[in-house]
Amino acid sequence: MSRLRGLIIFLLGVLLALFAWQNWQPPNPPVRLLGYEILPLPQGLIIYLCLLLGFIGGWLARGVRLRKKRRAAASGVQKTEPY
């Protein structure tokens, strides 16, 4: 099973590298944020940064949700113990 998992991860890495190589041209206008112009970044890099931000946001949201569940479970256990 670990070889299959390694092969899948390798193929995904190759696909991501191929995608970056094919889309590595700077966009026509530079990226603007709050009225400031950021250096013209390659499209592949912009897409990867957006994917990374989405992954980190989802990971943090999952961590917050798990923390809330653990606190709720711990408070439920404490309420039943004194009786």
Secondary structure as GFF3:
##gff-version 3
##sequence-region A 1 83
A	DSSP	alpha_helix	2	22	.	.	.	ID=ss1
A	DSSP	beta_strand	32	33	.	.	.	ID=ss2
A	DSSP	beta_strand	36	37	.	.	.	ID=ss3
A	DSSP	alpha_helix	43	80	.	.	.	ID=ss4
###
